[in-house]
Amino acid sequence: MDVTARLGLATAEVTLATWPSLRGDWTPIVHPTLFEVTGLHAALSVAADALHLANQLADN
């Protein structure tokens, strides 16, 4: 089976990874670690904060 990890955002869906032709128990292969998920969340939070700040500065 083909397995794809996607992140659904408010305006788009982003493909994070694809693992084609996996067989058997594929959970250990595609299961993200807590570190990766935390890092992705932190990066998205920083990017969102930077975008909000840039928009505020542009309005002033």
Phi and psi restraints in degrees (value plus and minus 20) as a CYANA .aco file:
   2 ASP   PHI    -111.7   -71.7
   2 ASP   PSI     113.4   153.4
   3 VAL   PHI    -140.8  -100.8
   3 VAL   PSI     111.6   151.6
   4 THR   PHI    -149.7  -109.7
   4 THR   PSI     113.8   153.8
   5 ALA   PHI    -120.0   -80.0
   5 ALA   PSI     104.3   144.3
   6 ARG   PHI    -144.7  -104.7
   6 ARG   PSI     128.8   168.8
   7 LEU   PHI    -134.6   -94.6
   7 LEU   PSI      97.8   137.8
   8 GLY   PHI    -107.5   -67.5
   8 GLY   PSI      94.3   134.3
   9 LEU   PHI    -121.3   -81.3
   9 LEU   PSI     152.7   192.7
  10 ALA   PHI     -81.2   -41.2
  10 ALA   PSI     -55.0   -15.0
  11 THR   PHI    -134.6   -94.6
  11 THR   PSI     -25.8    14.2
  12 ALA   PHI    -182.0  -142.0
  12 ALA   PSI     147.0   187.0
  13 GLU   PHI    -135.9   -95.9
  13 GLU   PSI     109.6   149.6
  14 VAL   PHI    -131.3   -91.3
  14 VAL   PSI     110.6   150.6
  15 THR   PHI    -102.2   -62.2
  15 THR   PSI     101.7   141.7
  16 LEU   PHI    -108.4   -68.4
  16 LEU   PSI     -59.3   -19.3
  17 ALA   PHI    -184.4  -144.4
  17 ALA   PSI     137.3   177.3
  18 THR   PHI    -155.9  -115.9
  18 THR   PSI     114.0   154.0
  19 TRP   PHI    -141.9  -101.9
  19 TRP   PSI      80.9   120.9
  20 PRO   PHI     -99.7   -59.7
  20 PRO   PSI     127.6   167.6
  21 SER   PHI      36.9    76.9
  21 SER   PSI      25.4    65.4
  22 LEU   PHI    -100.8   -60.8
  22 LEU   PSI     123.8   163.8
  23 ARG   PHI    -146.1  -106.1
  23 ARG   PSI     134.0   174.0
  24 GLY   PHI      50.7    90.7
  24 GLY   PSI    -167.9  -127.9
  25 ASP   PHI    -102.1   -62.1
  25 ASP   PSI      80.3   120.3
  26 TRP   PHI    -112.4   -72.4
  26 TRP   PSI     -21.6    18.4
  27 THR   PHI     -75.2   -35.2
  27 THR   PSI     -65.7   -25.7
  28 PRO   PHI     -85.4   -45.4
  28 PRO   PSI     -44.3    -4.3
  29 ILE   PHI     -95.9   -55.9
  29 ILE   PSI     -61.1   -21.1
  30 VAL   PHI    -124.9   -84.9
  30 VAL   PSI     -27.7    12.3
  31 HIS   PHI     -87.5   -47.5
  31 HIS   PSI      95.5   135.5
  32 PRO   PHI     -91.7   -51.7
  32 PRO   PSI     128.6   168.6
  33 THR   PHI     -99.8   -59.8
  33 THR   PSI     140.1   180.1
  34 LEU   PHI     -79.6   -39.6
  34 LEU   PSI     -57.1   -17.1
  35 PHE   PHI     -81.5   -41.5
  35 PHE   PSI     -64.5   -24.5
  36 GLU   PHI     -84.3   -44.3
  36 GLU   PSI     -64.2   -24.2
  37 VAL   PHI     -85.3   -45.3
  37 VAL   PSI     -62.0   -22.0
  38 THR   PHI     -83.9   -43.9
  38 THR   PSI     -61.7   -21.7
  39 GLY   PHI     -83.8   -43.8
  39 GLY   PSI     -62.4   -22.4
  40 LEU   PHI     -84.2   -44.2
  40 LEU   PSI     -63.3   -23.3
  41 HIS   PHI     -81.4   -41.4
  41 HIS   PSI     -63.9   -23.9
  42 ALA   PHI     -83.8   -43.8
  42 ALA   PSI     -62.3   -22.3
  43 ALA   PHI     -84.5   -44.5
  43 ALA   PSI     -61.7   -21.7
  44 LEU   PHI     -87.2   -47.2
  44 LEU   PSI     -56.9   -16.9
  45 SER   PHI     -85.0   -45.0
  45 SER   PSI     -63.5   -23.5
  46 VAL   PHI     -84.2   -44.2
  46 VAL   PSI     -63.2   -23.2
  47 ALA   PHI     -82.9   -42.9
  47 ALA   PSI     -61.5   -21.5
  48 ALA   PHI     -85.6   -45.6
  48 ALA   PSI     -62.8   -22.8
  49 ASP   PHI     -82.9   -42.9
  49 ASP   PSI     -61.4   -21.4
  50 ALA   PHI     -84.7   -44.7
  50 ALA   PSI     -59.5   -19.5
  51 LEU   PHI     -85.1   -45.1
  51 LEU   PSI     -63.2   -23.2
  52 HIS   PHI     -82.7   -42.7
  52 HIS   PSI     -62.2   -22.2
  53 LEU   PHI     -85.3   -45.3
  53 LEU   PSI     -62.9   -22.9
  54 ALA   PHI     -81.7   -41.7
  54 ALA   PSI     -60.6   -20.6
  55 ASN   PHI     -85.3   -45.3
  55 ASN   PSI     -60.2   -20.2
  56 GLN   PHI     -84.8   -44.8
  56 GLN   PSI     -62.3   -22.3
  57 LEU   PHI     -87.3   -47.3
  57 LEU   PSI     -54.5   -14.5
  58 ALA   PHI     -89.7   -49.7
  58 ALA   PSI     -51.1   -11.1
  59 ASP   PHI     -95.3   -55.3
  59 ASP   PSI     -41.5    -1.5
